Amino acid sequence: MSYFEKVRVRIAPSPTGDPHVGTAYVALFNYVYAKKYGGDFLLRIEDTDQVRAKSSSEAMIMKSLSWLGLQWDEGPDRGGPCGPYRQSERTAIYREHSDMLLKSGHAYRCFCSAERLDAVRAKQREAGVTTAYDRHCRELSAADVEGNISKGQPFVTRLKMPVSGVTSFVDEIRGVVEIENSRMDDQVLLKSDGYPTYHLANVVDDHLMKISHVIRAEEWINSTPKHVVLYDAFGWEKPKFAHLPLLRNADKSKISKRKNPVALTYYQRAGILPVTLMNFLANMGWSFGNDVEFFSIDDMMKKFEFKDIHLGGPVFDTVKLTWMNAHYMHKMSEDQFIRFVREEIFTEDYLRALKPFVLERMTRFEQFVDNNAFFFNGTLDYRGVEIVPKGKTPADIMGMLSGLVERLDDLYEWEHERLKAVIEAYKDEIAWKPKDIFMTLRLVVTGRKDSPPLFESMELIGREMVRFRMRDCVQKLSTETSTEG
């Protein structure tokens, strides 16, 4: 009799940044598979990276998935029989299972210092071989282990991987996958601070939450043999694995924020309808058949099979996304159209926030749209706007904007005083004059010299659109520079 009583799948994002379109893509296929077979769709927050994990990021992930209609059956906010659903609340469970592996001989304590590991890697690089842990502590005697523990030496717990042969598994999309064990390291399972790595927490949670199908991105294929070894070490029945092809840029590189907006919050702010984004993502790597591109998620549930997933890297084409959005916009009823404009664009809260800043620049209400279009627009037209100040080059501006937007990526409390502090500090760091950096930013984020105060404008335009405009400006300057060259 199988350990798995029904289809149960999960999406397990890390709350370390903006909610990613890749998360929605993987969540969609998990959700569809679960609902097709009357199963459960779980949300688990993998927040064991306590340095980078942010509660604000977790909130944005949950809000974005709900906006798309991908409602989970169990999760941090809904509870369920297999909680808690945040890994940071399950550390005692991981330590218990790490101890089980130590007792069974499938894992060992490693006392190697960071300095020794760095030295080993440096020597391996000099020799031109793959850097990996040299298993120095794998065969320590029990007496040596106890002696190190009694001295208070810190240690991590490592998995004993097979040193020869191959580890294989069946991928529901690719068939049998085999990876040579010599290519795999003795993976750290439990860090010296008592927190698990992804590999231990992932396997333990999937088992205890009775996840029957692990549907995730193909970047995890090389990690799956380690998970297979862990399942075998615990004596547990393995779930079925399916690795979805990665979303790609037009040049086939992995989708990234430097070439395409990747935050779900950006697409919501830009006015992409949830039904559009879901339909678009469903077409990424999967075919409905008969050249049908527009279909509902309910229709997808009826037709979905792993065999219809294509392994060629699906291109995240924003031009096509916009074309699909126009299709759904034109199908809106009059009431739907009016409601969307009022609730998503000209919201009462947004207009109240704008009033103190825009009214002083108006003498007639007919000026409202022209004067303040940049508060509502997405891409700005910089024709006729001198972005590059005297004494600076396009390369200077691209470097300044690229460096600053990386810092703003980490600013989640998007408030004008905090924006001012970050930008002032960056100005001092790169030794730019205030007028050069502030006027350039004003032009980049508003497209005009005469706008309300810079930092207040950036706050009101919003985190998603400000960062998009900065990266978009860098791209446009780069294109202009290469064309001129």
Buried (B, 14 or more C-beta within 10 A) or exposed (E): EEEBEEBBBBBBBBBBBBBBBBBBBBBBBBBBBBBBBEBBBBBBBBBBBEEEBBEEBBBBBBEBBEBBEBEBBBBBEEEBEBBBBBBBEBBEBBBEBBEBBBEEEBBBBBBBEEEEBEEBBEEBEEEEEEBBBBBBBBEBEEEEBEEBEEEEBEBBBBBBBEEEEEBEBEBBBBEEBEBEBEEBBBBBBBBBEEBBBBBBBBBBBBBEBBBBBBBBBBEBBEBBBBBBBBBEBBEBEBBBBBBBBBBBBEEEEEBEBBBBBBBBBBBBBBBBBBBBBBBBBBBBBBBBEEEEBBBEBEBBBEBBEBEEBEEEBBBBBBEEBBEBBEBBBEEEEEEEEEEBEEEEEEEEEBEEBBEEBBEEEEEEEEEBEEBBEBBBBBEBEBEEBEBBBEEBEBEBBBBBBBEBBBEBBEBBEBEBEBBBEBBBEBBEEEEBEEEBBBBBBBBBBBBEEEBBEBBBBBBBBBBBBBBBBBBBBBEBBBEEEEEEE
